[in-house]
Amino acid sequence: MKDNTALQGYLNENGKFHSFPGKRQKKKQALILQYLASKFEVGKKYSEQEVNDILNEYHSFNDPATLRRLMFGSRLINRTLDGREYWLSPHIE
């Protein structure tokens, strides 16, 4: 994602998301999740902790588990059934 002007109200002075849009703002939620997905490498497998670490680099509201679940629910990332490995969905780049 090259243009994050639509996300400006959610970014703090350090460029981290300080909040997540509410349920009525699905488009902004999707933009934030796509932005976060762009921080993962195509073809690389990640542990749950590595996913959390990456997500923590880009948000300051201390809830990587919710972001991880939302990204999985939006099919931006996939995971094994036991949740030990995560990877970027093939259609995302």
Summary of the structure (lengths in Angstrom):
residues: 93
radius of gyration: 12.6
end to end distance: 9.7
largest distance: 37.5
contacts: 238
relative contact order: 0.19
helix: 41%
strand: 12%
